[in-house]
């Protein structure tokens, strides 16, 4: 497989108002790696990967993400705390200021595209202030051939100026950083933050509007892989629940680790050309595929390493959100092209820090819709300031910050597709067992893999009373036996050795589910409402 196609093409950016003559177009990853080192903007790890620090922001800033409210978006976007409106005239003024700033800089430009299915292909031009940001774009988006570049016509543009600081009192932003989508001008404008995730999530958010509104296709915040028999599996989950880890299975080909579309033509396709994985506590033993992908061409973000370039993946002194981006071909076992058929199994991953949700359970269609809209996981002590005990965290559709439409729109599309395809849906707890965070222990990865493999292989069988137990609080069906997993592990209550404490905690969590779901009740039908926990704590 060719990992890079050189090009001699030069481009003009005058259509964007950029008249800088210092434009580096379509540089190779090795060239961008070298420039980053020469400019003292990064260091090389012992693995050959480039290590950089993203500066003030080591993660996304959801409160500084805006969508221009215009004729395209005003009646379709679900405006509120997640989708914040931005005035068109404010965008135009801020855009001109960013362009004036970039005209004084050396720029790095890359043409790429999103969506592996050619019927949904979205051409993208990325204009970066920093060389390593442009290398990230190479890693994360799909890479055109030389022939495609000669005929390339960008539909969307990402303009990325980490060094530009907005004046909130004048520019209409909340503070100096911002990420703004303009669907009329087809621009993602990013400034004041070096966090590279804003680049990929800008395009993901755009596709989450474009695909359902104009293509009748479901966008999903999920990973996916495919087995030898062509059976596709999808893994939904928020950050830290195991999407990337569990989809990187040596026995199955990786389709993608984060963003996909599910078409009416019975196919699932990857949006991206790379992976963006968390590396906190990464080890070669537990996650060999991801560990092995960290080599020349990969970018490590906000990690700590010694003078010899050896990374300490357990060091979170900069951030818990340590990351690596790499082109998907750094993983040996991948699906080419990144397209699969209708899924046979869907897994909802949650890291339940309360330790009360079963490690695996089978969901009914109504339960699947309810849990998809809820998008539950939990924050543990130390992940954010002020968090001293487990806190429920809900993100609709397992990706609310990137969903411009109302969550029920995506849930309705998913429910219809699951019903049509006859998919098995599983809720998998990759979090705690034997008690909550601080008392219990994290579920062993080998057990989670064994449970997922059993579901994929059909070893958990069809539902029947002798094979499944209906959880008395959550109402989900938990298997009584699973190959490779001790029977005691399958029952969260049994791992606690304290029934009263277990049920008290379980009811506390069900009340959090209900409180969160109140905002969706008026939009959800009775069948979806029945999918939630049915017992109340008094």
N, C-alpha and C positions, 0 to 999 in steps of 0.2 A: 504494500500500500504506500502510495506517495504521501509523505507527511507535509510537504510544502511545495507549492507551485510558484516559482519565481515569475516576476512580471517586469517588463520594461516600460509599462504604461505610465504616463504622467497625467495628472489631473489638475483642473482649475477648481477653486472653491469660490469663485466670484459670485455664483448664484446664491451663496449663503452670506454674502457681504464680506467674505474673507479675501483680502488681497495680499496676504503674506506670501513671500516667495520661498520661505524656508519650510517646505512641506515634504515630509518623508512618507511616501506612499507604499503600502503593502510590503513593509519590511518583514524579513523572516524572523521567527522567534529567536534564533541565535543572534541576529543583528540587534534586536531589541534588548535581549539579555546583556549583550556587550555594552550597549549605550547606557543602560541602567547602571552597570558597574562603573563605567568610566565617569559618569556624572555623580558618583557616590550616592546613588538613590537606592541601593540595595547591595546585598552580599550573596555570595554563592555558598550553598550548603554542601556538605561532603557528598551528598547524593547527586550533585550536579544541578539541583533545582535552584531557582532564583528566590531569595528570601527578601521580602520588602515589608515596610511598615506603612500602614495606610494613614497614619497620623491621628488627628483628633478623633475621628470616627472609625471604630473597629466593627461596626455593624450598620444596618440600615437605620434610618431615622424616620419612622412612620408618620410622625406629626409634621414632617417637613416635605411630605409627598402631596402633590397637588395635581388636579386635572382641570384643564381650561374648560370653563363652562361656556359652550357655544351652541350653535344650531344642531350639531351632531350629537352632543352629549347631554344637553340640558334636560331632556325628557326621558333619557334612558339610564343614565348613571344613578346609582343608589347613593345620593349625597348624604353626608353625615360625618361622623368622627373618623371614618376610614378614608372616604373619598372627599377630599376637601376642594372646594371650587376655587378657581383662579380666574381673574378677569382677563379677557383677550387683550385689552389695551395694556394691562400691566405686563402680560407675557411679552408683547412686542417690544415694550420699552426695556425690559430686563434682557431679552434676547440681544438687542442692539448693544447693550453695555457689555455683555459677555463676548460678543463678536469683536468689539473694539479692544477688549482685553486680549483675546486670542491673536489679534493681528500683530501683537508685539512678541509673540512666542514662536518657538519652534514647534511645529505640529506634526502629529503622527496620524495618518489616515488609513483606514482599512475598509474595504468592501467585503461584505460577508452576507450570509442569509440565515434565516430561521425557518424551521419546519422541513423535516426530511422528506415528507411526501411532496413530490413536485406539484401536485394540484393545489397545495396550500402554501407554497414557497413565498417568503417575504424577504425581498432584497433590502439590505441595511447598509448604510454608510456610517462608520463610527469615526468621529473626529476627537482626538485626545490631546491633552496638554502634556501628559507624561508617557514615556516609552513603555513602562510596565503596564499601564492601563491598556495600551494598544495590544500588548502581548496577551493580556487577559481576554480581549475581544477575539484574538486569534484562537485562543483555547476554547472559548465558550460558544462561539457561533459556528455555523457550518461554513466550510471553506470552498469557495468557487474554484473551478478549473481555470486554466489560462484562457480557454475559449470563452467561458462564461464572463470572465473579467473584461474581455475586449468588447463585449456587448452589454456590459453591466449598466442597469438603470435603477438607481436606488429609489425605493418607495418611502422608506422611513430613514430618519437620520438621528443618530445619538450624538449630541454635542456635550463633551465632558471636560469641564474646567475646574479641577479641584482647587486651584489656587485663587479663583475668583470668589470674593466675599461679598454677598449681597448686603444692602442696607435695608433692613426690614422696614424702617419708617418710611422709606421712599418706594421700595420695590414690591411691597405687598407680601413678602415672605414672613415667616414667623421669626426666623433668625437668619444668620449669614449663610447657612447651607440650604439647598433645595433640590428637589427632583420633580420636574413638571412635565406632564404629558399634554401635547396639543394635537388632537385628532384632526383638526382642519389643516394645519400646516404639516402634520405627520412628523413631529419632532419630539424627542425626549431630551430635555434641557437639564443638565446636572451641574451643580456648582457648589463650591465650599466644602466638599467632602472627597476624600481619596478612596473611600471604601468602594471596591470594585463591584460588589454585589448590586449596587444601584444601577450599573450599566445593564446587566442581564435582566434584573427585575423590572426595569423600565420597559423593555421589549416584551417580557412575559405579561406585564399588566396590559400593554397595548393589545396583545393577542387574546387576552381574556375578554376583551371587548369586541374585537374584530371577528373572531371565530364564531361565537354564538349569535351575534347580531347579523352578520353578513354572510356567514358560511354554514349556519346551522350545525356547527361542530362543537363538541364539548372540550374546553380546555381544562387541564387537570394539573394540580400541583402534586406530582407523584413520580415515583421511579417505576421502571418496568423491566422485565426480562422475559426470555422465551426458552422453552425446553426443547429437547431433541425431537419431540413429536409435534412441535409447532404450537404448543399451548402457551399463551401469553398470561403473565401474572402482573398485576398492578399493585403498588405499595403507596398508599396515601399516608402522610404523616408530617407533623411540624418538625422544625429543626431539633435535632437531638434525639429523635425517636427511632432512627435506624434506617431511613429510606435508602441512603447510599450504601450502607453496610450490607443490608439484607438483599438488595438487588444485585450486588456484586458477588454472585454465586459461581464458583468454578465449574459447576455442572450445568449451568444455564447461561445463555448468551445475553449480555447486557444490551438493552435497547436504549436506555437513558436513565439518569439518576434524579431528575428533578421536575421536568416540565414536558407535558405530552398533550396531544390532541386525540380524541376518539371520534372517528368519522361515521357518517351514515353508510359508508361503503364497507363497514365491518373491519376497519383497520385502526391500529394505534400507532402514532408516529411521534418521534422525539422532536422537540423544538430546537434542540441544541446540538453542538458538535463537541461538547466536552462535559466535564464533571466539576462540581464545586463542593468539596467535601469538608466537613468538620474533622479536625485532626486531634482534638483534645483526647489525651490518653491513647493515641493510636499505637498499635503494636503489630509487628509482623506476624505474630502467632494468631491473633484474633481477626485481623483484617488484612490478609496477605495481598489481596488484589489492590487495595488502595495504597498500602505501604509500598508495593512494588511500582506503582504508577508515579511515585515521587522521584523523578529523575530529571535529566536535562529536558527542558521545555515546560516543566511544571513551575508554578509560582506559589510559594509558601507565604502566607500573610500573618503578620503579628505573632510569629513564633519566637522562641528564645533558643539560641544555640551557643555553643562554646567557641573558643578561638579556632578550633579545628573544623568548625562548621557542622558539628554533630548536634542535631536537634533534640531538645528535651521536650517531648510531646506532653509531658505532665505539667509543665510550667505554664501557669495561667496568669502570670504577673502582669502581662499586657492586657489580655482579655481571655475569657472563656471561649470566645468565638474565633479560635484559631482555625485557619482554613488553608486548603490547597486547591488550586485550579489546574486542570491538565486536559489536553485534548483526549477525546474518548479512546483514540487508538493507543494510548498509554496502558489501557487495560487489554490484556491478551484476548479474552473471550468475549467478543462483541458481535452484535447483529449488524450486518452490512447489506443494504442500507438500514438505518435505524427505524425499521417499521415492523410491526407485528400484526397478527390477526386479532379478532375479537377476544377479549380476555376470558379465561375459564375461571380464574380465582382473583378476587380483590381482597387486599388486606388493609385494614385501618389500623395504623400503628399509634399507640399512645404510651408515653412514659409516665405511668400513674405513680406519682410519688407518695400517694396515700396507701398503696399496696393492697387495694381491695378489689380491683378488677381482675377477672381470671386471666391467666397468661395466654389463653386462646379460647375463643368462643365463636359459635356460628350464629349469624344474624339472620333474622327474617327480613323480607323486603322493607317492611315499615321500620324496623330497627336500623337497617342500613341507611335509610333516608334520614332518620333522626340523628344518628351518630355522624353522618356526613355534614349535616347542617351545623351540628354542635362543634365538631372538630376539637375534641378534648385532648389536652395533655396537662402537665403540671410543672410549675416552676419550683425549684428546690432552693433551700437556703443558700445564700451566697451568690446566686446568679444575677440578682439585681439588688441595689441598695434598698434596705428595709425589709427584705425577704428573709425571715428568720425561721419559718416553718413552711411545709408544702402549701402552695397556693394553686387552686384550679386555674387553668388557662384555656380559654376557648377561642378558636379561630375558625369561623365558618368556612366550610368546604376545605378545611386544612390549608387555607391560604388566603384568609380574608384581606390582608394588606394589599393583595394583588388583584382583587376581584372588583371591577368597576360596577357590575350589575348586582341586583339583589341576590343574596345567597340562594333563595328558593328557586331562582331561575336555573342555576347550575344543578341544584338538587333534583329538580324535575327532569332535567335532561339526563342526569345520571340514572335516576330510577327507571326511566323509560328504556335506556340502553341496557341496564342490568336485566330487566324483565325480558327484553327481546333476546338477549344473548344467553339467558339462563345461567347467570354467573353465581358462583358460591361466594358469599361475603363473610369475612372473618374479622373479628376484633382481636388484636394482638397487643398484650401489655408487655412492653419491653422495659418497664420500670421496676418497681420494688415488689418484693415478696417477703413474707414473714413479719410484716410490720411496715409502718411508714418510713420515709426517709429519716435517717438518724437512728432507727431501731432495726429495721429490716435490712435486706441486702438487695443489690440490683440483680435482676433476673440474668442468669448465665446465658451468654450468647449461644453457647452450644445447645442449650435447651430450646431457645427461640428458633434457631435454625432447624432443629429436629421437628418442632411443631409445624413450622411452615412447610418443610419437606413432606411431612405426613399429610398435610392438607393438599399439597400439589399432587402427591402420588395416589390420593384417594384412600389412604390408610385410615382416615378418621371415619370413613363410611357415611352412609345416610343417617339422618336423625332417627333415633329410636330410644325408648325409655332405658333400655339396658345399656346403651352406648353413650348416652348424654344425660346430664343433670341440668335442670332448669334452675338458674341462680335465683335464690329467694328474694334478692333485692333488685338486681338489674334485669332479671327476666331473660337473660341470654342463655343459650345452650352451651354448656361446657362439657367437653368430652371426658369420659371417665378414665380412658386409657389412651396413651400415645407412645408409639415406638421411640425408644431412646430417651424418654422422660420419666422420672420417678412419679408414680401415681399421686403421691402426696403433694407434688409441686402443682398439679393441675387444679387443686382446690385452694384458693387463696385463704379461705377461712381456716382450713386445716393447718396451714403454715404459721398461723398466728399463735396457736395454743392459748387463745384467750377470746372466746366467742363474744363476750360482752363488748370488749374493746373493738373487735372487728366490726360488729354490726353498728356500733355507735359511729365509727369512722365511715363505714359504707353509707349510712343514712346521711351523714354530713355531706358526702360527695353527691348523692342523688339530689339533695336540695339545691346544691350549686348548679347541677344540670338544669333543674326546673327554672331556677331564677334566670339563668342565661337564656333559656329557650323562650321566655316571655316575649322577647322582642320579635320573635318569628311566628308566634301562635296565630296571629290574625292572617298570616300568609300561608300557613301550613294546613293541609286537610286533616281530617280525623284519623286517617290511616297513619300518617306521619306522626301525629301527636301520640298515638298508641305505641309508637316504637320506643318511647322513653321509659325510664324506671317507673314502676307502677305503685310502689309503696312509699309512704311518707314517714318522716321522723317526727315524733311529737315531743 
